[in-house]
């Protein structure tokens, strides 16, 4: 079972989820999944296509925005666009959850939805250090 880390009432991160975790996410009330993990990073990880099939079967929306290293401005904008239309709550995942929370945080900071210092605090509460990324 994956480690779902609640960041806000509408956004949660997790390390790599399994196919079984998709059904658990639906059971817990999530409506949308965002995969920030590129396919093939690690042997045995489920592909985005496999997660998408499981998400559809569980009634969840699925979006794949793979991030390698630091998110690009295009990936941050893609995340903003998904979040603007997504049914909430949203569960985003990658290998450790770090790329997911960084990409989300940058989307929130650049849109003005949240202050950088508030985002650093939310990250800290969820177990992530965003101070180097957000400069707050």
Order of alpha helices (4+ residues) and beta strands (2+ residues): beta-beta-alpha-beta-alpha-beta-alpha-beta-alpha-alpha-alpha
